[in-house]
Amino acid sequence: MKGRAPYDDAISIHLELSAPTLENGKALVDYLSGVMDSLDGSHGQTFTYLPIIYEDDCQVVSSRCEFIEAAVASYRLHIAFLDSTFA
């Protein structure tokens, strides 16, 4: 990663999901889980590869999800970088 390190303190995430409806059998937490998994790194035996925002989704100490009924599906994601005093 050429000296670049992911953020290693606490994270807060707010997901706003807009769509006509949620997929059948899905809850907001399912969408949040997918987003959180996409933002962390891939893990090998002894390394973390290409984290986008944070090294591991266990760093997310606060989350909020909202469903907004809308004709067109979209989402907004708000990320706050917290310091270790929050956790």
C-alpha positions in Angstrom: 0.0 0.0 0.0 3.1 2.2 -0.3 2.9 3.8 3.1 -0.9 4.6 3.0 -2.7 3.4 6.1 -6.5 3.2 6.5 -8.2 5.2 9.2 -7.8 3.1 12.4 -10.1 4.9 14.9 -13.9 4.8 15.4 -16.3 5.5 12.5 -19.9 6.6 12.4 -22.1 5.8 9.3 -25.5 7.2 8.3 -27.1 5.5 5.3 -30.1 7.1 3.5 -31.6 4.6 1.1 -34.2 5.8 -1.3 -36.3 3.4 -3.4 -39.9 2.5 -4.2 -39.7 -0.4 -1.8 -37.0 -2.6 -0.1 -36.2 -5.9 -1.8 -38.5 -8.7 -0.7 -37.1 -10.2 2.5 -34.5 -7.5 3.0 -34.2 -5.1 5.9 -32.2 -1.9 6.1 -29.5 -3.6 8.2 -28.9 -5.9 5.1 -28.0 -2.9 3.0 -25.9 -1.3 5.7 -24.0 -4.6 6.2 -23.2 -4.7 2.4 -22.0 -1.1 2.4 -19.8 -1.6 5.5 -18.2 -4.7 4.0 -17.5 -2.8 0.8 -15.6 0.0 2.7 -13.2 -2.2 4.7 -10.2 -4.2 3.4 -9.9 -7.7 2.2 -8.2 -9.9 4.8 -5.5 -12.4 4.3 -3.7 -14.6 6.8 -1.2 -11.8 7.8 -2.4 -8.6 6.0 -5.3 -6.3 5.1 -5.4 -5.5 1.4 -6.8 -2.3 -0.1 -9.1 -0.8 2.6 -11.2 2.0 1.2 -12.2 3.8 4.4 -11.3 1.7 7.4 -9.4 -1.5 8.0 -12.3 -3.5 9.6 -16.0 -2.9 9.9 -15.8 -3.5 13.6 -14.5 0.1 13.8 -18.0 1.3 13.1 -19.2 2.3 16.6 -22.3 4.2 15.5 -24.7 3.7 12.6 -28.1 5.0 11.5 -30.2 3.9 8.5 -33.2 5.6 6.9 -35.5 4.4 4.2 -37.0 7.2 2.0 -39.8 6.1 -0.4 -38.9 7.5 -3.8 -39.5 6.6 -7.5 -35.8 6.2 -8.2 -33.4 4.0 -6.2 -30.4 5.8 -4.8 -28.5 6.1 -1.6 -26.4 8.7 0.3 -23.7 7.7 2.8 -22.4 10.0 5.5 -19.2 9.0 7.2 -17.8 10.6 10.3 -14.2 9.9 11.4 -14.3 9.8 15.2 -11.4 9.8 17.5 -10.6 7.1 20.1 -12.2 9.1 22.9 -15.7 8.4 21.4 -15.3 4.6 21.6 
